[in-house]
C-alpha cells in the first residue's frame, strides 16, 4: 500500500500533466471565439427544439414515446460500449437483458398464473432497491473522495472517484431501464388478469377478498397494516375502499409508476400511503430516475445532431 505522501505526489504529477494538455487546447483554439459562439448557439437551438418535440410527442403519442425511449435506453449504451470496448458493462447488460426477457415472457403469457404477478413485482422491486443502493453507495464513495477518505486506504483520488461514478451510473441506468420496463409489464399483466377496469363488456366484478394486482386472496385482517398471523401478508386499503397486498400496491405505485387504483382508477394519495420518512426517498428516487431518462436516452442523440450540424457548417 502506498503512503499518503506518495499518493499526493502522483496526483500532483497527474494534475500538472492535465494542466499542460489543457493549455495546449487553449493555444490550439486561440482566436476561435466567433466559431465557439456559433457552436454554442447551435447547441442551444437544437436543445430547445428537441425539448419541444419531446414534450409534444409525449403528450400526443405516449405509447410510441415510451417504446422509443425504452429502445434508446436499451440499445444506445451497449452500442457505445462496443465502440469503446467496455466489456464489463456489456456483460452486466447481457445478464440483465436475459433476465428481463424471461420476466417479459411471463408477464405477456396468454394465461398468467396467480403467482406470476407477485413474482414479477418482487423482481422489479428488488431491481429498484438494488439500483437505489448502488446509487447511494456510489454517491457516498464520491463524497469520501472529496473528503480524502481514499488516502486512509491508499487509493488515488481519481481511482476512488471513478469507482463512485461507475456505481452511480450502474444504479441509475438499470434503475431507469427497470422502471420503464416495469411500466410495460404492469400494463400487460393488468390487462391479462382482467381486473384492470370495471367498464365495458364482458363486465367482471372484483371480489372484496381478491387483490386486483396479483389476483390472489387477501386475508381478512383485524386492522389494516397489522398482522393477525405471522404467516399472513400485511394488506392496505386505498381511499376508494379496495384492498390489496401491501407489497403488490407498493410495486404498482412505486415501480409501475401508476398512481391510480388498479381496479377503479381512483387517484392514490401518496402522502397517506407513505407516512414514514424513510419510505419517501423511494418516491424522490423514482422522480430522479424519470429525469435521468432524458440524459441517457435522448441526450446522446441530441449531441450527435449538434455534431452533424457543426461538421456541416465547418465548425470545430
Order of alpha helices (4+ residues) and beta strands (2+ residues): alpha-alpha-alpha-alpha-alpha-alpha-beta-beta-alpha-alpha-alpha-alpha
